[in-house]
Amino acid sequence: MTVSATGRASHALPWLFLLYAAASLLHFAHNAEYLAQYPHLPSSWSRAEVYLAWCVVSALGILGYVLYLRGRRLLGLSLLALYASLGFAGLLHYTRAPFGHHTAMMNITIWAETAAAASLFVNVVVLAARR
C-alpha cells in the first residue's frame, strides 16, 4: 500500500461510514414503513423490531469507528468490516422473492445500502492492509 492510498482511505473513512449509515437507515426505514408490502417477509416482524435491528447494527458500526479513532485500530477496523458486511444482508430479500417482485423503491434502497456497504468494506480493507 502506498502512503497516498492509505491517506485517501483514512480521509474517506468518516464519509463512507456516514454514507453507509444513511443508506442503511433509508433501507431499514423503508422496510419498517412498508413491511407488509415486502414480499414474503415474516408477518411476525413489527415496525419497531426493524428499527431496533437498525439500532443494533448501527451500534456495532459506531463502536468500531470510536475504537478506530481512539487508537484501537485493528479492533475498530474489524468491527467496521463486520458492520459493512451486514450491509450485504439486504440482498437476502432476493432469496424470498425475485428482483421483479420488489417495487422500484425497494430495489433502490436495497442496492443503495449494498453499494454503500461495499464502499465502506473496501475502504476498511485498504486501511487494514497497511497494518
Secondary structure as GFF3:
##gff-version 3
##sequence-region A 1 131
A	DSSP	alpha_helix	3	33	.	.	.	ID=ss1
A	DSSP	three_ten_helix	35	37	.	.	.	ID=ss2
A	DSSP	alpha_helix	47	69	.	.	.	ID=ss3
A	DSSP	alpha_helix	73	85	.	.	.	ID=ss4
A	DSSP	three_ten_helix	86	92	.	.	.	ID=ss5
A	DSSP	alpha_helix	93	96	.	.	.	ID=ss6
A	DSSP	three_ten_helix	99	101	.	.	.	ID=ss7
A	DSSP	alpha_helix	104	129	.	.	.	ID=ss8
###
